[in-house]
Amino acid sequence: MNKKIIGMSIAMLFAATGAQAQSSNGSSVELYGILDAAVGTVNHSLSTDPNFPASVNPVSVTKTSVNNSVTGMFNGGISDSRWGIRGTEDLGGGLKAIFTLESGINLPTGTVNNAGASLANNSPTATTVSANSSLNGQLFNRQAFVGLSDATFGTIKAGRNYASFYDIIVAYDPVQAAQLFSPLGFSGTYGGGSGVSENTRQDNSLKYSNNYGDFNYGVMYKLGGVAGKSSAESGYSVNAGYNANGFGIQAAYQAYTDAIKGANSTTAGDVAVTNYNTTGYMIAAKYAFGDATAKAGYESYTLKAPTDTLATLGLSSYYGLPIAATSTNFSTDSQTTDILWVGGDYNFTPAFNLSAGFYDVAPKASGDCTIVAGKVTKGQCDGNIYEYSLLADYHFSKRTDVYAGVLFSQYKGNQYPSIVDNTSNYIYAVGLRTKF
């Protein structure tokens, strides 16, 4: 961690120096970021975690044993706090070299986003919030790429890139993809990873995008890297859309082989992992009229048995953390989850915006769904998570705003039996966000 902090400090100093200068040929380096902190209450929650990107988890179902509320300071009510360096170099003829290095941070504690550490620290007994994520202590955990951009031939990026689903969610979530007030903004499983949160950002990936008039299209390929297994840990996505005259529509498809998902372990300090093959598709639309914008979307993803076993992959660690011996391959029947959302926002004044959203996360019963004494003992059973969100946002300037939000969740169906799970949860919070 000391090395990471030193590296971050050097990079920030370099960026700050470079950001003050722009060469005569239009090349530049910029330091940028978002700082966002909220104070609020979650009705059913373990204590806040200093490593977990959102500090708390207001979205996922909690066990009835978690019957206490938690009030505290949370990271990123709307936006995950971050800092980054980005730059361009004019190569002539309309061609530019581009790069971005971006790190997610936990503003209340000053640490790097590290969901993996939250999992390991809560194994085998959970005392603070923990869940899997694509943000796991990497210095530049949000983005890290270099590329070329041309107005005619498009943009290609090489490195750690956002998945196509994530790009759509940022623009088509009714509630700003708010980290604490939208299930799509909070959960990489729903809002980018098509079933596995770690897929929200793709290491070792090539991402191409371009526009043709009002149409846009793109493709991404994730290279594997396992010796003798070219398809292991690989993946791809395709996307296309249209945006003009207030109307926008986007669609994407993603597929990944041997995707790795982290979880709490029965051994202290370890992370249990499971690997899957995943497929998913998403379609979203929006329409702006006057000061209002309506948004809606649909997503479906399926988890399947992996092509390769964990033993074949030869994993030695999960983002630098030891992997538990209890780790296993996904071996039940395929599990599909559908997600529907609808909502929008209204600008009462140029400074004040109010947005609202409804989300239905619906796991579908797998062929091996088994219920014993009211509890799911195998597979996935039918259920629904109904989530209602309201977010008021007031801008003092283009850079700084204050907000107040609430998210209420209901858990229904066989997948969430009241004998073991709380049937509802909510969060309300107020916060301050500034951009630089």
C-alpha positions as CSV (number, residue, x, y, z in Angstrom):
1,M,0.0,0.0,0.0
2,N,2.9,2.4,0.8
3,K,4.2,1.8,-2.7
4,K,0.8,2.6,-4.2
5,I,0.5,5.8,-2.1
6,I,4.0,6.9,-3.2
7,G,3.2,6.1,-6.8
8,M,0.0,8.0,-6.6
9,S,1.7,11.1,-5.1
10,I,4.4,11.1,-7.8
11,A,1.7,10.7,-10.5
12,M,-0.4,13.5,-9.1
13,L,2.6,15.8,-8.9
14,F,3.5,15.0,-12.5
15,A,0.0,15.6,-13.6
16,A,-0.4,18.8,-11.7
17,T,2.8,20.1,-13.4
18,G,1.8,18.9,-16.8
19,A,-1.7,20.3,-16.6
20,Q,-0.4,23.8,-16.4
21,A,1.3,23.6,-19.8
22,Q,-0.1,23.1,-23.3
23,S,2.3,22.7,-26.2
24,S,2.0,24.8,-29.3
25,N,0.8,21.8,-31.4
26,G,-2.3,21.3,-29.2
27,S,-0.9,18.5,-27.1
28,S,-1.9,18.6,-23.4
29,V,-2.0,16.7,-20.1
30,E,-4.8,17.3,-17.6
31,L,-5.4,16.5,-14.0
32,Y,-9.1,15.9,-13.2
33,G,-11.3,14.3,-10.7
34,I,-14.6,14.1,-8.7
35,L,-14.8,14.3,-4.9
36,D,-18.2,13.2,-3.5
37,A,-19.2,12.5,0.1
38,A,-22.6,11.9,1.7
39,V,-24.0,11.5,5.2
40,G,-27.0,9.2,5.6
41,T,-28.7,6.2,7.1
42,V,-29.2,2.6,5.8
43,N,-32.1,0.8,7.6
44,H,-30.5,-2.7,7.5
45,S,-26.7,-2.8,7.3
46,L,-23.5,-3.9,8.8
47,S,-21.0,-1.1,9.7
48,T,-19.4,1.0,6.9
49,D,-16.2,-0.4,5.4
50,P,-13.2,1.8,4.7
51,N,-12.2,-0.2,1.6
52,F,-15.6,-0.8,0.0
53,P,-16.1,1.7,-2.9
54,A,-19.6,2.9,-1.7
55,S,-18.9,2.4,2.1
56,V,-22.4,0.7,2.4
57,N,-24.6,-1.6,0.4
58,P,-28.3,-0.3,0.1
59,V,-29.2,-2.6,-2.8
60,S,-28.5,-6.2,-2.0
61,V,-30.8,-8.3,0.2
62,T,-29.7,-8.6,3.9
63,K,-30.3,-11.5,6.3
64,T,-32.7,-11.1,9.1
65,S,-29.7,-11.3,11.5
66,V,-28.7,-7.8,10.1
67,N,-31.4,-5.9,12.0
68,N,-29.5,-2.7,12.9
69,S,-29.3,0.6,11.0
70,V,-26.1,2.4,10.2
71,T,-25.6,6.1,10.1
72,G,-22.4,7.6,8.8
73,M,-20.3,9.2,6.1
74,F,-20.5,7.3,2.7
75,N,-18.3,7.6,-0.3
76,G,-19.8,8.8,-3.6
77,G,-23.5,9.3,-3.1
78,I,-23.8,10.1,-6.8
79,S,-20.3,9.6,-8.2
80,D,-17.5,7.4,-7.0
81,S,-14.7,9.8,-5.8
82,R,-11.7,9.7,-8.2
83,W,-8.7,11.4,-9.6
84,G,-7.1,10.9,-13.0
85,I,-4.7,12.1,-15.6
86,R,-5.7,12.3,-19.3
87,G,-3.9,13.7,-22.3
88,T,-3.8,14.1,-26.0
89,E,-1.1,14.7,-28.6
90,D,-1.9,16.0,-32.1
91,L,-0.1,13.7,-34.6
92,G,-1.3,15.7,-37.6
93,G,-3.9,15.0,-40.3
94,G,-6.7,14.8,-37.7
95,L,-5.0,11.9,-35.8
96,K,-4.5,12.1,-32.1
97,A,-2.8,10.0,-29.5
98,I,-4.8,9.7,-26.3
99,F,-4.4,8.3,-22.8
100,T,-6.3,8.1,-19.5
101,L,-5.2,6.9,-16.0
102,E,-8.0,7.0,-13.4
103,S,-8.1,5.9,-9.8
104,G,-11.2,5.5,-7.6
105,I,-10.7,6.6,-4.0
106,N,-12.7,6.4,-0.8
107,L,-13.0,10.1,0.2
108,P,-14.0,9.5,3.9
109,T,-10.8,7.6,4.5
110,G,-8.4,8.6,1.7
111,T,-7.8,5.0,0.6
112,V,-8.0,3.4,-2.8
113,N,-11.3,1.6,-3.7
114,N,-10.7,-2.0,-2.7
115,A,-13.7,-4.3,-2.6
116,G,-11.4,-7.3,-2.5
117,A,-10.0,-6.2,0.8
118,S,-13.5,-5.8,2.2
119,L,-14.2,-9.4,1.2
120,A,-11.0,-10.7,2.8
121,N,-11.4,-8.7,6.0
122,N,-14.9,-10.1,6.4
123,S,-13.9,-13.8,6.0
124,P,-15.0,-15.9,7.8
125,T,-17.2,-13.5,9.9
126,A,-18.7,-10.4,8.4
127,T,-18.6,-7.3,10.6
128,T,-18.6,-4.6,7.9
129,V,-20.1,-4.2,4.4
130,S,-18.4,-6.3,1.7
131,A,-19.2,-7.3,-1.9
132,N,-17.3,-8.1,-5.1
133,S,-16.4,-5.3,-7.5
134,S,-14.1,-4.4,-10.4
135,L,-12.4,-1.9,-8.1
136,N,-9.9,-3.9,-6.1
137,G,-6.9,-1.9,-5.0
138,Q,-5.4,-1.3,-8.4
139,L,-3.6,2.0,-8.5
140,F,-5.6,3.0,-11.7
141,N,-8.6,0.8,-11.0
142,R,-11.2,2.7,-12.9
143,Q,-9.5,3.2,-16.3
144,A,-6.0,2.8,-17.8
145,F,-5.6,2.9,-21.5
146,V,-3.6,4.4,-24.4
147,G,-5.1,4.9,-27.9
148,L,-5.5,6.7,-31.2
149,S,-8.4,8.8,-32.2
150,D,-9.4,10.1,-35.6
151,A,-12.6,12.0,-36.6
152,T,-13.1,9.8,-39.6
153,F,-11.7,6.4,-38.6
154,G,-12.8,6.4,-35.0
155,T,-11.1,5.7,-31.7
156,I,-9.2,2.6,-30.5
157,K,-8.1,2.1,-26.9
158,A,-5.8,-0.5,-25.5
159,G,-5.6,-1.4,-21.7
160,R,-8.3,-1.4,-19.0
161,N,-11.6,-0.2,-20.5
162,Y,-15.2,0.2,-19.5
163,A,-17.6,-2.5,-20.7
164,S,-20.2,-1.5,-23.2
165,F,-23.1,-2.0,-20.7
166,Y,-21.4,0.5,-18.4
167,D,-21.2,3.1,-21.1
168,I,-25.0,2.8,-21.7
169,I,-25.9,2.9,-18.1
170,V,-24.1,6.2,-17.5
171,A,-26.2,7.9,-20.1
172,Y,-29.5,6.0,-19.8
173,D,-30.0,5.5,-16.0
174,P,-32.9,7.7,-14.8
175,V,-31.1,8.7,-11.6
176,Q,-27.7,9.8,-12.9
177,A,-26.4,6.2,-12.3
178,A,-26.0,7.4,-8.7
179,Q,-23.8,5.0,-6.7
180,L,-26.1,5.0,-3.6
181,F,-29.5,5.7,-5.2
182,S,-29.6,3.5,-8.3
183,P,-29.1,-0.3,-8.4
184,L,-27.5,0.1,-11.8
185,G,-25.1,2.8,-10.5
186,F,-24.3,0.8,-7.4
187,S,-24.0,-2.7,-8.7
188,G,-21.5,-3.7,-11.4
189,T,-23.3,-7.0,-11.6
190,Y,-26.4,-5.1,-13.0
191,G,-24.8,-1.9,-14.3
192,G,-21.9,-3.2,-16.5
193,G,-20.7,-6.7,-15.8
194,S,-23.7,-8.7,-17.2
195,G,-23.8,-10.9,-14.1
196,V,-20.3,-10.6,-12.7
197,S,-19.3,-7.2,-11.3
198,E,-15.6,-7.7,-12.1
199,N,-16.6,-7.6,-15.8
200,T,-17.6,-3.9,-15.5
201,R,-14.0,-3.0,-16.5
202,Q,-12.0,-5.2,-18.8
203,D,-8.2,-5.7,-18.4
204,N,-6.1,-6.5,-21.5
205,S,-8.8,-5.2,-23.8
206,L,-9.0,-3.5,-27.2
207,K,-12.0,-1.1,-27.6
208,Y,-13.0,0.5,-30.8
209,S,-15.8,3.1,-31.3
210,N,-16.9,5.4,-34.1
211,N,-19.9,7.5,-35.3
212,Y,-21.6,7.7,-38.7
213,G,-23.7,10.8,-38.6
214,D,-26.2,10.3,-35.8
215,F,-25.4,6.6,-35.5
216,N,-22.7,5.1,-33.2
217,Y,-21.2,1.7,-33.1
218,G,-18.4,-0.2,-31.3
219,V,-16.7,-3.4,-30.5
220,M,-14.5,-4.6,-27.6
221,Y,-12.3,-7.7,-27.3
222,K,-10.7,-8.9,-24.1
223,L,-7.6,-11.0,-24.6
224,G,-7.1,-14.0,-22.3
225,G,-3.5,-14.7,-21.3
226,V,-3.6,-18.2,-19.9
227,A,-0.8,-20.4,-21.4
228,G,-2.2,-22.9,-23.9
229,K,-5.8,-21.6,-23.5
230,S,-6.3,-18.7,-25.9
231,S,-10.1,-18.4,-25.0
232,A,-9.7,-18.6,-21.2
233,E,-10.6,-15.3,-19.4
234,S,-11.4,-13.7,-22.8
235,G,-14.5,-11.9,-23.8
236,Y,-16.1,-9.5,-26.3
237,S,-18.9,-7.0,-26.7
238,V,-20.7,-5.2,-29.6
239,N,-22.8,-2.1,-29.4
240,A,-24.7,0.3,-31.6
241,G,-27.1,3.2,-31.2
242,Y,-28.7,6.4,-32.5
243,N,-29.0,9.8,-31.0
244,A,-30.7,12.9,-32.5
245,N,-33.4,15.4,-31.9
246,G,-33.8,14.6,-28.3
247,F,-34.2,10.8,-28.9
248,G,-31.6,8.2,-28.2
249,I,-31.5,4.4,-28.3
250,Q,-28.6,2.1,-27.5
251,A,-28.1,-1.7,-27.6
252,A,-25.3,-4.0,-26.7
253,Y,-24.3,-7.7,-26.3
254,Q,-21.6,-9.0,-24.1
255,A,-20.1,-12.5,-23.6
256,Y,-17.2,-13.6,-21.3
257,T,-15.4,-16.9,-20.9
258,D,-14.2,-18.0,-17.4
259,A,-15.2,-14.8,-15.7
260,I,-14.1,-14.7,-12.0
261,K,-16.4,-13.5,-9.2
262,G,-15.2,-12.9,-5.6
263,A,-17.0,-13.6,-2.3
264,N,-16.4,-14.0,1.4
265,S,-14.6,-17.1,2.4
266,T,-14.7,-19.5,5.4
267,T,-11.0,-18.9,6.0
268,A,-9.7,-15.7,7.5
269,G,-8.0,-13.4,5.0
270,D,-9.0,-15.3,2.0
271,V,-11.4,-14.6,-0.9
272,A,-13.6,-17.4,-2.3
273,V,-13.9,-17.2,-6.1
274,T,-16.2,-18.9,-8.6
275,N,-15.8,-18.8,-12.4
276,Y,-18.5,-18.6,-15.0
277,N,-19.3,-18.2,-18.6
278,T,-21.6,-15.2,-19.0
279,T,-23.8,-13.7,-21.8
280,G,-26.0,-10.7,-21.7
281,Y,-27.8,-8.1,-23.7
282,M,-29.2,-4.6,-23.0
283,I,-31.3,-2.1,-24.8
284,A,-32.1,1.4,-23.5
285,A,-33.9,4.5,-24.8
286,K,-34.5,8.1,-23.8
287,Y,-36.5,11.1,-25.1
288,A,-36.0,14.7,-24.1
289,F,-38.9,17.2,-24.3
290,G,-38.6,20.7,-22.9
291,D,-37.0,20.5,-19.5
292,A,-37.8,16.8,-19.0
293,T,-36.2,13.6,-20.1
294,A,-37.8,10.1,-20.0
295,K,-35.6,7.0,-19.8
296,A,-36.2,3.3,-19.9
297,G,-34.3,0.1,-20.5
298,Y,-34.1,-3.7,-20.3
299,E,-31.2,-6.0,-19.5
300,S,-30.9,-9.8,-19.4
301,Y,-27.9,-11.8,-18.4
302,T,-27.2,-15.5,-18.0
303,L,-24.5,-17.3,-15.8
304,K,-23.4,-20.7,-17.2
305,A,-20.9,-23.4,-16.3
306,P,-17.3,-22.2,-17.3
307,T,-15.3,-23.6,-20.2
308,D,-12.3,-24.1,-18.0
309,T,-11.9,-25.1,-14.3
310,L,-10.2,-23.0,-11.8
311,A,-7.4,-25.6,-11.6
312,T,-6.9,-25.3,-15.4
313,L,-6.7,-21.5,-15.1
314,G,-4.0,-21.8,-12.4
315,L,-5.1,-18.7,-10.5
316,S,-2.6,-17.7,-7.8
317,S,-4.5,-14.8,-6.3
318,Y,-7.5,-12.5,-6.5
319,Y,-6.1,-9.0,-7.1
320,G,-3.2,-9.9,-4.8
321,L,-5.3,-11.6,-2.1
322,P,-5.1,-15.3,-1.4
323,I,-7.8,-17.5,-2.9
324,A,-9.7,-19.8,-0.6
325,A,-9.4,-23.6,-1.0
326,T,-13.2,-23.6,-1.0
327,S,-13.3,-21.8,-4.3
328,T,-15.2,-23.7,-7.0
329,N,-16.5,-23.7,-10.5
330,F,-20.1,-22.7,-11.2
331,S,-21.8,-26.1,-11.6
332,T,-25.6,-25.6,-11.3
333,D,-28.1,-25.1,-14.1
334,S,-27.8,-21.8,-16.1
335,Q,-29.2,-18.8,-14.2
336,T,-30.9,-15.9,-15.9
337,T,-31.8,-12.5,-14.4
338,D,-33.9,-9.8,-16.1
339,I,-33.8,-6.1,-15.2
340,L,-36.3,-3.5,-16.3
341,W,-36.1,0.2,-15.5
342,V,-38.1,3.4,-16.2
343,G,-38.0,7.0,-15.0
344,G,-36.7,10.4,-15.9
345,D,-35.8,13.8,-14.6
346,Y,-37.0,17.4,-14.8
347,N,-35.1,20.7,-14.6
348,F,-37.2,23.0,-12.5
349,T,-34.5,25.7,-13.0
350,P,-31.1,25.6,-14.7
351,A,-29.6,24.8,-11.3
352,F,-32.2,22.4,-9.8
353,N,-32.9,18.9,-11.1
354,L,-35.2,16.3,-9.7
355,S,-35.0,12.7,-11.0
356,A,-36.9,9.5,-10.2
357,G,-36.6,5.9,-11.2
358,F,-38.2,2.5,-10.8
359,Y,-36.2,-0.7,-11.2
360,D,-37.3,-4.4,-11.3
361,V,-34.5,-6.9,-10.8
362,A,-36.0,-10.3,-11.5
363,P,-34.0,-13.6,-11.1
364,K,-35.6,-16.5,-13.0
365,A,-35.8,-20.0,-11.6
366,S,-33.1,-22.3,-12.9
367,G,-33.9,-26.0,-13.6
368,D,-32.4,-27.1,-10.3
369,C,-34.2,-24.5,-8.1
370,T,-34.7,-26.3,-4.8
371,I,-36.6,-25.0,-1.7
372,V,-36.5,-26.8,1.6
373,A,-38.3,-25.5,4.7
374,G,-38.9,-22.1,2.9
375,K,-35.2,-21.6,2.0
376,V,-33.4,-21.9,-1.3
377,T,-30.9,-24.7,-0.9
378,K,-29.8,-25.1,-4.6
379,G,-29.9,-23.2,-7.8
380,Q,-31.8,-19.9,-8.3
381,C,-35.5,-19.4,-7.8
382,D,-38.0,-16.8,-9.0
383,G,-38.0,-13.4,-7.3
384,N,-38.1,-9.7,-7.7
385,I,-36.3,-6.7,-6.2
386,Y,-38.5,-3.6,-6.6
387,E,-36.5,-0.4,-6.1
388,Y,-37.8,3.1,-6.0
389,S,-35.4,6.1,-6.2
390,L,-35.7,9.8,-5.9
391,L,-32.8,12.3,-6.2
392,A,-32.8,16.1,-5.9
393,D,-29.7,17.8,-7.1
394,Y,-28.9,21.6,-6.8
395,H,-25.9,23.0,-8.7
396,F,-24.1,26.0,-7.2
397,S,-21.9,26.0,-10.3
398,K,-20.9,23.7,-13.1
399,R,-18.4,22.1,-10.8
400,T,-20.1,21.9,-7.4
401,D,-23.5,20.6,-6.4
402,V,-25.4,19.4,-3.3
403,Y,-28.0,16.6,-3.4
404,A,-30.5,14.6,-1.3
405,G,-31.6,11.1,-2.3
406,V,-33.6,8.1,-1.2
407,L,-33.7,4.5,-2.4
408,F,-36.3,2.1,-1.1
409,S,-36.1,-1.6,-1.9
410,Q,-38.5,-4.5,-1.6
411,Y,-37.5,-8.2,-1.9
412,K,-40.2,-10.7,-3.0
413,G,-40.5,-14.2,-4.2
414,N,-39.0,-17.6,-3.5
415,Q,-35.4,-16.3,-4.0
416,Y,-35.8,-14.0,-1.0
417,P,-37.6,-16.0,1.7
418,S,-38.7,-13.9,4.7
419,I,-37.6,-16.7,7.0
420,V,-34.0,-15.7,6.3
421,D,-34.0,-12.4,4.4
422,N,-35.3,-8.9,5.3
423,T,-38.2,-8.0,3.0
424,S,-37.2,-4.4,2.6
425,N,-34.4,-1.9,3.0
426,Y,-33.9,1.8,2.4
427,I,-31.2,4.5,2.4
428,Y,-31.5,8.3,2.6
429,A,-28.6,10.6,2.4
430,V,-27.4,14.2,1.6
431,G,-24.1,15.0,0.0
432,L,-21.7,17.4,-1.6
433,R,-19.9,16.8,-4.9
434,T,-17.2,18.9,-6.6
435,K,-15.4,18.3,-9.9
436,F,-12.0,19.6,-10.9
